[in-house]
């Protein structure tokens, strides 16, 4: 593609000064779709750390608004999916792709063989997701 990148570590103060102008690597991820809304809705263009590239697409905004207005989570799913790609546009890789998703992180934890963690789920990269998620399902299996 002809894109040359030289990654460098910066402080958040430095990132604050360039994030609306230069490419910046962020870590995102949540089980809550409201993060998707903040990353891609035009009303968040240039707002803090969310839509740093000033992305605006009226069709995507309409799908995101419809998803937020849905009566329940199940009813919102078709709109969240259509915001990614509705057959002609979207924020996903087939569409505008204003964010370049580079990696998915697998979290690894070492625990005692005596600790049954119960059912596991995909863990988001969000800062509000604790290692103790699902603690109520943990069981000690050794005497």
N, C-alpha and C positions, 0 to 999 in steps of 0.2 A: 504494500500500500504506500510505501514511502514515508511512513511515520516513524520518526526517531524519538525515543523517550529515554531520558536519563533520570531514573527515580532518585529522590533524595528525601531524607527525613527532615521534617520541619516542626516547629512548635505550633500549637494552635493559634498563637498570636500571628505568626507568619502566614499560616493557612487562611486565617480570617481576611488577610489583606489581598489574597490572590484567588480565592476559591470561586469568585464570580467571573474571573478572567482566564485562569489557567486550568488545565486538567489537574484534578486532585483525586487521589485514591482514598475512598471512604469505605468503612465497613457498615453495612446495613443488614437488617433482618429482623423480622418479628412475625408472630402468629396473628397479629392484629392487622387487618388490611388498611387501617387508617394511615399506616406508614406509606403504603402505595399511593394513597390519595395525596399526601404531602409531598412525595417525591415527584409526582407527574402532573398534578393539577395546575393549570395556569395561574390560579389565584395565589399559589405559593412561589411563583417565579421570583427568584432573588431573595426569598425569605429565609434568613438564617442559613442552616446547613442543608435544607431540604432541596428545593428545586434550584440548585446553584447555577445551572446552565440556562435559566430563564425559558424553559421549555413551555410552549403553548400550542395546543391542538384542540380546537373547539369540539371535534368529535370525541376525542379522549375525555375531555372535561365532561361532556354530556353523559358518557358511560359511567364515569366516576361519580357524578352527581346522582345518577339513577341507582347505582350500587349503594350509596350512602342513604338514599331515600327508601330503599327496599324495606318491606315490613319485617323481614327476618334474614338471617345469614344465608340460608339456603336460597332464598329468592334473589339475593344479591350476587350470587356466584356467576350467573351468565353475564352480568354487566362487568364484573371484575375481569372476566375472561375477554369480553369484547373490547375492553379498554386496552388490553394487550395487543389484540388483533381482531378486527371485526370483518375481515375479508378485503378491506381496502386501506385501512390505516390502523395505527395503534402505537403504543409506546414500546412494544416488544421488539425483538430482533428482526422480525419480518417487516416492521414498520419503521418508525422514526429512530428508535434506539438512542434516546438522549443520554442514557447511562450505559456504559460498557461493563456488563457483569463479567468479572474476570475469574473469580474463584468461588467455590463453595467450601466452607470449612467444616471438617468433621471434628467434633470435639471428642477428645479421648480422656477417659478417667480411669485410673487404676484403683480398684477396690478389692477388698478381701473376698476370697471365694465364699466366705460365709455370709456375705451381704447380697441378698436378692433385691435388685432395684425395681422389680415389677416391670410392667409394660413400659417400653421406651418409645420416644417419639423423636421426630426431627427437631433439633435444637436450633433456634434462630441465633443470629449473631448480635441481636439487640442487647443493649446494656442492662435492660431490666429483667433478663432471663437468668435466674439463679441456678447454681449447680444443685441446689436442694429441691428443684422442681419435682413434684411427685413424691416428696418425702413421706407422705401418708401411705404410700404403697411399699415402702422399704420394709424388708423383713430380715432378721438375723436368723440364719438357718443352722448354726453350729451351737453346740452346748458348751 
